[in-house]
Amino acid sequence: MEIDPNLIKGLTIAIGALGPALGVAMIGSSAVKAIGRNPEVQGKVLSAAFIMAGLVDAVLAFVLLIVFTTN
């Protein structure tokens, strides 16, 4: 019995996207909580949150790169 390579690629993308999605959700939640507690630091918190979200999304970019460059 052979397993379809497209199924494997789809599962890899789904599992690889789960971590970054949870990471971005946690970053957003923490940023909103921090701004709610101390609104004066909104600029610093948001800039750090955007940088961290970009770093977390890089994981998904690597997953997609690996999936679409392998046979």
C-alpha positions as CSV (number, residue, x, y, z in Angstrom):
1,M,0.0,0.0,0.0
2,E,1.4,3.4,-1.0
3,I,0.7,6.6,0.7
4,D,0.0,9.6,-1.5
5,P,2.8,12.2,-1.2
6,N,0.3,14.9,-1.4
7,L,-1.3,13.6,1.8
8,I,2.0,13.7,3.6
9,K,2.7,17.2,2.3
10,G,-0.8,18.4,3.5
11,L,-0.3,16.9,6.9
12,T,3.1,18.4,7.2
13,I,1.8,21.8,6.4
14,A,-1.1,21.5,8.8
15,I,1.1,20.4,11.7
16,G,3.8,22.9,10.8
17,A,1.2,25.7,10.8
18,L,-0.3,24.8,14.1
19,G,2.7,25.9,16.2
20,P,3.1,29.3,14.6
21,A,-0.7,29.9,14.8
22,L,-0.6,29.2,18.6
23,G,2.5,31.3,19.0
24,V,1.0,34.3,17.3
25,A,-2.2,33.9,19.4
26,M,-0.2,33.8,22.6
27,I,1.9,36.9,21.5
28,G,-1.3,38.8,20.7
29,S,-3.0,37.8,23.9
30,S,0.0,38.8,26.0
31,A,0.4,42.1,24.2
32,V,-3.3,43.0,24.8
33,K,-3.0,42.1,28.5
34,A,0.2,44.2,28.9
35,I,-1.4,47.2,27.1
36,G,-4.5,46.8,29.2
37,R,-2.4,46.9,32.4
38,N,-0.2,49.8,31.3
39,P,-1.4,51.8,28.3
40,E,1.6,54.1,28.3
41,V,3.9,51.4,27.0
42,Q,1.7,50.6,23.9
43,G,4.3,51.6,21.4
44,K,7.0,49.5,22.9
45,V,4.8,46.5,23.5
46,L,3.3,46.5,20.0
47,S,6.7,46.9,18.3
48,A,8.1,43.9,20.3
49,A,5.0,41.9,19.6
50,F,5.3,42.5,15.8
51,I,8.9,41.5,15.8
52,M,8.2,38.3,17.8
53,A,5.2,37.5,15.5
54,G,7.5,37.8,12.5
55,L,10.0,35.5,14.1
56,V,7.3,32.9,14.9
57,D,5.9,33.1,11.3
58,A,9.4,32.3,10.0
59,V,8.9,28.8,11.3
60,L,6.0,28.4,8.9
61,A,8.1,29.7,6.1
62,F,10.7,27.1,6.8
63,V,8.1,24.4,6.9
64,L,6.7,25.5,3.5
65,L,10.2,25.7,2.1
66,I,11.0,22.2,3.1
67,V,7.7,20.8,1.9
68,F,7.8,22.3,-1.5
69,T,11.5,21.7,-2.2
70,T,11.5,18.0,-1.4
71,N,10.1,15.2,-3.5
